[in-house]
Amino acid sequence: MPLDPARLLAAPPRVRTLTWSPRDVLLYHLGVGAPPSRPHWTLESRLRVLPSFAVVAGGQDVLSALDIPGAESVDRTQVLHGTQELILHRPLPAEGSARARTAVTDVHDKGSAAVLGFRTEAADAEGPLWTARRLLFARGAGGFGGARGPALPRPPRPEGPPAAVHRVPLREDAALLYRLSGDMNPLHADPAEAARAGFPRPVLQGLCTYGTALRVLVDTLLDGRPEPVRRYAARFSGVVFPGETLELTVWRTGEREARAEAVVPDTGRLVLADAVLEWEA
């Protein structure tokens, strides 16, 4: 059965109650490589919350967005994360509960793949917490006769020398540790599932790369203070394997804005592109 864009766009928003504790935050920080030398990520008495925790708060799974009418035919082993954007309305609490409302915003037919867009609004008793937007590429789900849609906007690469270049080694078990925060897709743990998807071994979650980069940016640009962060977005442009090293290049593009990209230096493979971080004073 082909993808049904009409049913997808007409589907009622999926509403969930998300609940988390400091233990969940600590586990997430370890999953994105927080070292012992940074106790604001690893010690409950000094705990600050990395804004990208929003993507896993309450045990959220990227693929759970596909639990909607019209997406029954999507092979989840063939789904890749395209882009992720977070808008923070205020700092995330280390312990909390929020009501999250996720709706389908886009369904495009790229021929060999379908592109599905989702928007999540999360709020607690005090008001809005975050807005998340993501695009998922469902390989093999295209060809249903829908509109191709616009190309992803690509800002020009910053000119001039970067402000910094950071080398970030990844743990061999990084994908296994990160998945305990909610992304239980076997693609990241089972060699047989990875092979079925066309990879030589399990791959790192794109959102793990996303969170790892943000952790480095907050530590180096904001002195470990996540509270000023207001927007963080990036495009996933390549596969990362656990145990590899990321090279994160950072440009200051404004008084309260930075751009970044990450490559695997051993191969030159670009894996995180068009990353932008915006913050308040």
C-alpha positions as CSV (number, residue, x, y, z in Angstrom):
1,M,0.0,0.0,0.0
2,P,1.5,3.3,-1.0
3,L,1.9,6.3,1.2
4,D,-1.3,8.2,1.6
5,P,-0.6,11.9,1.8
6,A,-4.2,12.9,2.2
7,R,-4.7,10.7,5.3
8,L,-1.3,11.9,6.7
9,L,-2.2,15.6,6.4
10,A,-5.7,15.0,7.8
11,A,-4.6,12.9,10.7
12,P,-5.3,14.5,14.1
13,P,-2.3,15.7,16.0
14,R,-0.7,13.1,18.3
15,V,-0.8,14.3,21.9
16,R,1.4,12.8,24.6
17,T,2.2,13.6,28.2
18,L,6.0,13.7,28.6
19,T,7.5,13.2,32.1
20,W,11.2,13.3,33.0
21,S,13.5,13.3,36.0
22,P,17.1,14.5,36.7
23,R,18.1,10.8,36.1
24,D,16.8,11.0,32.6
25,V,18.7,14.2,32.0
26,L,21.9,12.8,33.3
27,L,21.5,9.7,31.1
28,Y,21.0,11.9,28.1
29,H,24.0,14.0,28.8
30,L,26.2,10.8,29.0
31,G,24.7,9.7,25.7
32,V,25.9,12.8,24.0
33,G,29.4,12.4,25.5
34,A,29.4,14.6,28.5
35,P,32.8,14.1,30.3
36,P,33.4,14.0,34.1
37,S,35.2,17.3,33.8
38,R,31.9,19.0,33.1
39,P,29.8,18.5,36.3
40,H,27.1,20.8,35.2
41,W,26.1,18.0,32.8
42,T,26.9,15.0,35.0
43,L,26.2,15.9,38.6
44,E,22.7,16.3,39.9
45,S,23.6,19.0,42.5
46,R,24.9,21.3,39.7
47,L,22.7,20.0,36.9
48,R,21.8,22.2,33.9
49,V,19.7,20.8,31.0
50,L,21.1,20.7,27.5
51,P,18.3,22.2,25.3
52,S,18.5,19.2,22.9
53,F,17.2,17.0,25.7
54,A,13.8,18.2,24.4
55,V,14.0,15.7,21.5
56,V,14.1,12.7,24.0
57,A,12.2,14.1,27.0
58,G,9.7,11.5,28.2
59,G,11.3,8.8,26.2
60,Q,10.4,10.2,22.8
61,D,11.4,8.1,19.7
62,V,11.9,9.8,16.3
63,L,10.0,7.0,14.5
64,S,7.0,7.2,16.9
65,A,6.0,10.2,14.7
66,L,5.0,7.6,12.1
67,D,2.4,6.1,14.4
68,I,-0.3,7.8,12.4
69,P,-2.9,6.9,9.8
70,G,-1.4,7.0,6.3
71,A,2.1,5.9,7.2
72,E,1.5,2.2,7.6
73,S,3.5,1.4,4.5
74,V,6.7,3.1,5.6
75,D,9.6,0.7,6.2
76,R,11.1,2.1,9.4
77,T,14.5,0.6,8.6
78,Q,14.6,2.9,5.6
79,V,13.8,6.1,7.4
80,L,16.6,8.7,7.8
81,H,16.5,12.0,9.7
82,G,16.8,15.0,7.4
83,T,16.7,18.1,9.6
84,Q,16.0,19.0,13.1
85,E,15.1,22.4,14.6
86,L,14.5,23.4,18.2
87,I,13.1,26.7,19.4
88,L,13.4,27.1,23.2
89,H,10.8,29.4,24.8
90,R,12.5,29.1,28.2
91,P,15.1,26.9,29.8
92,L,14.1,23.3,30.4
93,P,13.7,22.2,34.0
94,A,15.7,19.1,35.2
95,E,12.4,17.5,36.3
96,G,9.1,18.1,34.7
97,S,6.0,17.1,32.8
98,A,4.8,18.6,29.5
99,R,2.0,18.0,27.1
100,A,3.4,17.6,23.5
101,R,1.3,18.0,20.4
102,T,2.8,16.6,17.1
103,A,1.2,17.3,13.7
104,V,2.2,16.4,10.1
105,T,3.1,19.6,8.3
106,D,4.5,18.3,4.9
107,V,4.3,15.3,2.7
108,H,6.5,15.5,-0.5
109,D,7.2,12.9,-3.2
110,K,10.9,12.9,-4.2
111,G,10.4,9.8,-6.4
112,S,12.7,7.3,-4.7
113,A,11.7,8.7,-1.2
114,A,9.1,10.6,0.6
115,V,9.8,13.6,2.8
116,L,7.6,13.9,5.9
117,G,7.6,17.1,8.0
118,F,6.5,17.2,11.6
119,R,6.0,20.0,14.2
120,T,5.8,19.4,17.9
121,E,4.6,22.0,20.5
122,A,5.4,21.3,24.1
123,A,4.1,23.1,27.1
124,D,3.8,22.6,30.9
125,A,1.6,24.3,33.5
126,E,3.6,27.5,33.2
127,G,3.3,27.8,29.4
128,P,5.2,26.9,26.2
129,L,8.5,25.1,26.6
130,W,9.7,24.3,23.1
131,T,8.8,24.0,19.5
132,A,10.4,21.2,17.4
133,R,10.4,20.8,13.7
134,R,11.9,17.8,11.8
135,L,12.0,16.3,8.3
136,L,12.2,12.6,7.9
137,F,13.3,10.9,4.6
138,A,11.5,7.6,4.0
139,R,13.5,5.7,1.4
140,G,11.4,3.6,-0.9
141,A,8.2,5.4,0.1
142,G,8.1,7.9,-2.9
143,G,6.3,7.5,-6.2
144,F,2.8,8.0,-4.8
145,G,2.1,10.9,-7.2
146,G,2.4,13.7,-4.7
147,A,4.0,17.1,-5.1
148,R,7.8,17.1,-5.1
149,G,7.9,20.1,-2.8
150,P,10.7,22.7,-2.5
151,A,14.3,21.9,-2.2
152,L,15.7,22.3,1.3
153,P,17.0,25.9,1.8
154,R,20.8,25.9,2.1
155,P,22.4,29.0,3.6
156,P,25.8,29.8,2.2
157,R,28.8,28.5,4.1
158,P,30.3,31.2,6.3
159,E,33.3,33.0,4.7
160,G,36.6,33.5,6.4
161,P,38.5,31.5,9.0
162,P,36.5,29.7,11.7
163,A,36.5,30.8,15.3
164,A,37.3,27.3,16.5
165,V,37.7,23.7,15.5
166,H,37.0,21.0,18.0
167,R,37.9,17.3,17.8
168,V,35.3,15.1,19.6
169,P,36.0,11.4,19.9
170,L,32.9,9.2,20.1
171,R,32.6,6.2,22.3
172,E,32.4,2.7,20.7
173,D,29.2,2.2,22.6
174,A,27.8,5.7,22.0
175,A,24.7,4.4,20.0
176,L,23.9,1.8,22.7
177,L,24.1,4.4,25.5
178,Y,22.1,7.0,23.6
179,R,19.3,4.6,22.7
180,L,18.5,4.2,26.4
181,S,17.1,7.7,26.3
182,G,14.3,6.5,24.0
183,D,15.5,5.8,20.5
184,M,15.3,2.0,20.5
185,N,15.5,1.6,16.7
186,P,17.5,-1.6,16.1
187,L,19.4,0.1,13.3
188,H,21.6,1.5,16.0
189,A,22.2,-1.8,17.8
190,D,21.6,-4.8,15.6
191,P,24.2,-5.6,12.9
192,A,21.6,-7.6,11.0
193,E,19.2,-4.6,10.9
194,A,22.0,-2.3,9.9
195,A,22.9,-4.6,7.0
196,R,19.3,-4.7,5.9
197,A,19.3,-0.9,5.7
198,G,22.6,-1.0,3.7
199,F,25.1,-0.2,6.4
200,P,28.2,-2.3,7.3
201,R,27.4,-2.0,11.0
202,P,25.1,-0.1,13.4
203,V,25.1,3.6,12.9
204,L,25.0,6.4,15.4
205,Q,21.7,8.2,15.9
206,G,21.6,11.5,14.0
207,L,20.2,13.2,17.1
208,C,23.2,11.9,19.1
209,T,25.5,13.8,16.7
210,Y,23.1,16.8,17.0
211,G,23.2,16.8,20.8
212,T,27.0,16.2,20.9
213,A,27.6,19.2,18.7
214,L,25.3,21.4,20.8
215,R,27.1,20.3,24.0
216,V,30.4,21.4,22.6
217,L,28.9,24.7,21.4
218,V,27.3,25.5,24.8
219,D,30.5,24.6,26.7
220,T,32.8,26.7,24.4
221,L,30.6,29.6,23.4
222,L,28.4,30.0,26.5
223,D,30.7,28.8,29.2
224,G,28.5,25.8,29.8
225,R,25.3,27.9,30.3
226,P,22.4,26.5,28.3
227,E,19.8,28.9,29.6
228,P,20.4,31.6,26.9
229,V,19.9,29.2,24.0
230,R,16.8,30.1,21.9
231,R,17.3,28.2,18.7
232,Y,19.3,25.3,17.4
233,A,18.9,23.7,14.0
234,A,21.0,21.4,11.8
235,R,20.8,19.2,8.7
236,F,21.9,15.6,8.8
237,S,24.2,15.1,5.8
238,G,26.0,11.8,6.4
239,V,26.3,8.7,8.5
240,V,28.4,8.5,11.7
241,F,29.6,5.3,13.2
242,P,30.3,4.8,16.9
243,G,34.0,5.1,17.7
244,E,34.7,7.7,15.0
245,T,35.9,11.2,15.7
246,L,33.9,14.3,14.9
247,E,35.6,17.5,13.8
248,L,33.3,20.4,14.6
249,T,34.1,23.7,12.9
250,V,32.5,26.8,14.3
251,W,32.1,30.3,12.9
252,R,30.8,33.3,14.8
253,T,28.2,34.9,12.5
254,G,26.7,37.5,14.8
255,E,26.9,38.8,18.3
256,R,24.6,36.0,19.5
257,E,24.8,33.6,16.7
258,A,27.2,30.9,15.5
259,R,27.2,28.4,12.6
260,A,28.9,25.0,12.6
261,E,29.4,21.8,10.6
262,A,30.9,18.5,11.6
263,V,32.9,16.1,9.5
264,V,34.6,12.7,10.2
265,P,38.2,13.8,9.6
266,D,39.5,10.3,8.7
267,T,37.3,10.3,5.6
268,G,36.3,13.9,5.2
269,R,32.7,12.9,5.3
270,L,30.3,15.8,6.1
271,V,27.8,14.5,8.7
272,L,26.2,17.6,10.2
273,A,25.7,20.7,8.1
274,D,24.1,24.1,8.2
275,A,24.0,24.0,12.0
276,V,23.0,27.3,13.6
277,L,22.9,28.3,17.3
278,E,21.2,31.5,18.5
279,W,21.1,32.7,22.0
280,E,20.1,35.7,24.2
281,A,22.4,37.9,26.3
